[in-house]
Amino acid sequence: RIAAAEAEMEKGRAMSGSDVLRKAAAVDTAGVDKIVQEQSGGEKKKTFYETDLTPEIRMSYEDMCKNVLPPYKAGETVATVVFNHYDQFDAQFIKVLNERAQNGDADSQAVLGALAEEQQKRVNAATMALKEVLAQGEPMRMEGSIVKLAKEGRIDEPFLLLLEANAEQAKAAGATGPAELMTRLRKRAMQEKDKQSATREIKLLRQLLRESNSSEREKLLTDAFTPKEALIVPGTAANAAKAIDGEAPEQEKPMPEVPPPDFINCCKAVLLNFGNLNIDEERGDLATQIKLIASEAEVVATRIYGQGMTAKEQQDRAWKEQTTSIFDLETLEIEAERRGEVAPWANPDANDDLIPGFGPDGKMQIGGT
């Protein structure tokens, strides 16, 4: 025994620091892992499709059910309603409709039937679009074809999923070249779809939702929030007059591509309309992902612009500088809402501070109108 102990001691002395840490970690978790394994009973974790619907889930989809189920407005049909709300049919909502249909709800069954037809139409259209792209032969021409599809509004979720499925199929078959091509085309298609977004805030949010790496999301937010100098001098009347007089035109102040308050408002709007959608089983529902992104955006914005000021600090600065930052106004507005109050500049119905003789639109009122 003594000889064995001495041999063990010598072996321990020869271990490096990292070896010691690894062994300690293994000892520390060995018992815990065993208990967890015993308690789990070897049962496999249920997938999203195997989990039961909870009352909370059903309640969260009540508004959506009202939107897609009868009674409909004049001129609406089940097909037009499904078409208009297609992007809001996530897997969880379909489970809710399936449950209602299994309980004898004919309206839910009709909506599911219309949804299946709409899905088939979109898959067929995506297949035709992909054939058009691949018929170009060369990768550069294929990307050009994708740009054309984006301008025509023909890049949708089925098209992106079809590209992804082809890439995975080629990869599984060991066809590295075709797999890389499909991945490249899908990336370009997503970029072009982003360009067609209505606002820069939506474009940024779409990019952030696709990015699973927090460091990459931070880079995207930093680039979007950082003020940049305008490359082109604005063609205002004042600048035109200065140019005629030989004076240098005034440059606009550096502005971010996406102002942080605008991005936060965008996140709020998406949460209100699509917060319960489940778009990624591993990363959680859309609300969870957007709240994470919003918290990361707050950190980045604070690093760039600094902490928001208190009401007293804002008053002192306004008194000294006769100016107020839009970011500070946003902070004060939020603080006012928390107190149940409304900031004067945020109240559209407050006409008390209007200049006598002028209306809310700033136009002079004549004859008391």
Salt bridges, closest charged atoms under 4 A:
GLU8 OE2 - LYS23 NZ 3.88
GLU10 OE2 - ARG13 NH1 2.66
ASP19 OD1 - ARG22 NH2 2.46
GLU99 OE1 - ARG58 NE 2.79
ASP105 OD2 - ARG100 NE 3.46
GLU118 OE2 - ARG122 NE 2.82
GLU132 OE2 - ARG154 NH2 2.91
GLU143 OE2 - ARG184 NE 2.40
GLU143 OE1 - ARG188 NH1 2.63
GLU152 OE2 - LYS148 NZ 2.71
GLU152 OE1 - ARG154 NH1 3.10
GLU164 OE1 - ARG186 NH2 3.59
GLU192 OE2 - ARG188 NE 2.93
GLU192 OE2 - LYS195 NZ 3.18
ASP194 OD1 - ARG206 NE 2.69
ASP194 OD2 - ARG210 NH2 2.73
GLU216 OE2 - LYS219 NZ 3.51
GLU218 OE2 - ARG303 NH2 3.09
ASP223 OD1 - LYS228 NZ 3.97
GLU250 OE2 - LYS242 NZ 2.99
GLU296 OE2 - ARG217 NH2 2.77
ASP316 OD2 - LYS312 NZ 3.32
GLU321 OE1 - ARG317 NE 3.22
ASP328 OD2 - ARG317 NH1 2.98
GLU341 OE1 - ARG339 NH2 3.35
